C-alpha cells in the first residue's frame, strides 16, 4: 500500500495570514489528485513570529476553516502549524485535517527558548498521533526534533512528521537529526521547512526531505517547490521484520 504526500516548501509573508493563505491556495491548486496528504511548514500563515498579538486573534480559526475547505475540495488530508489564540493563551498549534473536516491538533511541546518562544507560547503536554488511510503519523514541530525521547516509537507509528522554520546556520543539525530519527525509530521521517528570509533577518534554505526507515533520502530540495514522495507499508514491514531493532528498545515513562 502506498501513501502519497506533497511537501510545500515556500517563502512566507511576515504576519499576514490572509496573504499567506492566498499564496498557498495557488500552490495547492497544482497538487496532483493522487496525493493523500499535503504538508505545510511551521507557522505557515505568519513566519516564526514572537509577536502573534500583531495578528488578529481570529486568524487561527480562519485558517482552520481554510484547511477544512481545502481538505474537502481536494479529498485529502492537510497539515501544518499556525499561531493559535485560545483561552487567553497563544499556542504553536499543528492541525491535521481530514477530508470530512474533522481534525486532530498538536501543540508544540518544546518551545524554542533561544528565540523566547517559551515566554510567548504555551507548551503542549501530550503526544498526538494522526491516522489516515491506515498510515499513522507522530506529529512534531521544529525544535521537537532535538529531543529524541519525545519522538521514540513506542506507539508503533509509521512516520514522524516535522514542520519547521529551521534557519540556515543550523541546517546541518536539521539534516542530521531527521535522518537519525528515521533510523532509530525504523519509520519514515518527513521534514518540511521554509525558504526565504523573515523580518528578523533569519535566512531559510529549505532542505525539506523524506527519509525511509533505513535513513535513505526519498526527496530533498533547497528550492521553493513542491516535493512529492510515496510511503510504502511493505517497506516498513520488511525492514522491521528483517532487522527487529524496535524489539530491543528500552521501556520508559515520560514525566511531563
Buried (B, 14 or more C-beta within 10 A) or exposed (E): EEBBBBBBBBBBBBBBBBEBBEBBEEBBEEBEEEBBBBBBBBBBBBBBBBEBEEBEEEBBEBBBEBBBBBBBEBEBBBBBBBBBBEEEEBBBBBBBBBBEEEBBBBBBBBBBEEBEBBEBBBBBEEBBBBEBEEBBBBBBBBBBBBEEEBBBBBEEBBBBBBBBBBBBEEBEEBBEBBBBBBBBBBBBBBBBBBBBBBEEEBEBBBBBBBBBBEBEBBBBBBEBBBBBBBBBEEBBEEBBEEEEBBEEEEEEEEEE
